[in-house]
Amino acid sequence: MPRETVILECTEARKEGKPPSRYLSSRNKKLQTEAVEKKKYNPFLRRRTLHREIKKA
């Protein structure tokens, strides 16, 4: 299957000294070759922030 699970991490939290929030999402590797970016809620900052795909450890 071309669909894979990706981890999205907040891009703004570390700049403000807070822990980053993370979400799981999926994407189709064949149709979407670039990294995923979504606006998601960060409970530590109490607002919607930009979350980007990170590499799995």
Order of alpha helices (4+ residues) and beta strands (2+ residues): beta-beta-beta-beta
